[in-house]
């Protein structure tokens, strides 16, 4: 299986909100980080750079009036419309989203869990291929992000830097000669930049070395977060690792440090994988075979169990134990089996048990090894 089947799209239910049709089209148009690879994609699923910016003369979103926030949305939207790099972008009004539509964007890594819960004027801008996106009125007025496949940090920086420059031609951002860009959270002062990698570390986990590796990283400079970012847990041995500080750091220095940290983690995970092949190959084979058997035959699977099993299957694929299954197909399946994606694909309201049954069916139909 080299790609996920698209024949499972179904008609939306009557009464769906006005964004449902747009989202139904987006589901199957996977972003660049789900369709591209590089030499580090066996471990680094994607790289992301995020920039925090605020408009001059406006209070931060948590303090601004509703009228002021509406003005911020209008100004930023207009500036985005003038950016060549955002041609044909989608503009999503967050408050108009139905519950599952909002959660879909979190699962797609285009919005934070905190952002979709806001009841203030807010907008999500999504560029083509989902590489570039902007959250308007999250913690800051403008949160720009760029996601690339693998360890393409330099490519992400080139694109997001261009985007930042184009926006600044039409917006006046809060900036201090002493502190740099002014942000709602003091930890983002300065560059306002967060560089993160989305990494799969099953071998280190199998050897109980993950915490040791994380402790070896400078905690004052590097932050370890879960699957959906800050305040969430790791799922399927997947972590987000990012820089911690921005004040007094130049953008290039932040990028270089994160690239160096990434290469260190990659080397340690690959070393752990080689050790498992020599010391624990039978145990690994057993884990992979069990995971594959459950995925191919189970009638009910929770999202957490599915992610853990697909993580094991991905590990087996990287170790040469699973044939005829592409890395990209597993990555895509990890996204599609999440609750909101299933709700959108099957276009019907389901309770948790109903989703678990449908999830198992969806995996059986699409996991053809």
Secondary structure, DSSP 8 states (H G I E B T S, - for coil): --S--STT-----TT--TTHHHHHHHHTS--GGGT---TTTTTEEEEEEEEEE-BTTS--TTTS-HHHHHHHHHHHHHHHHT-GGGTT-EEEEGGG--HHHHHHHHHTTSS-HHHHT--SS-EEEE-GGGSEEEEETSSSSEEEEEEEETT-HHHHHHHHHHHHHHHHTT--B-EETTTEE--SSGGGTBT-EEEEEEEE-HHHHHTT-HHHHHHTS-TTTEEEEBTTBTT---BTTEEEEEE---TT--HHHHHHHHHHHHHHHHHHHHHHHHHHHHHSHHHHHHHHHHHHHHHHH-S---HHHHHHHHHHHHHHHHTT---S--HHHHHHHHHHTSHHHHHHHHTS---HHHHHHHHHHHHHHH---
